[in-house]
Amino acid sequence: MWLYEKKLEHPVRVTCPDVKFAKMVITQYGGPDGELSASLRYLNQRYSMPTDGAKGVCTCRY
């Protein structure tokens, strides 16, 4: 059905791990104020919107 190839657009060379940067990235995605949390809040707010127009704004993807 799907063929997954682990191939990046550009070659990546990691010379040494950067723990501070990794923690920052994980916090942005998974933290309480991160991007993932914000997007899930918008999707959950959709169900409590009073009008259909407002529901469309919450689920609009660019």
Summary of the structure (lengths in Angstrom):
residues: 62
radius of gyration: 18.0
end to end distance: 27.3
largest distance: 52.6
contacts: 88
relative contact order: 0.08
helix: 55%
strand: 0%
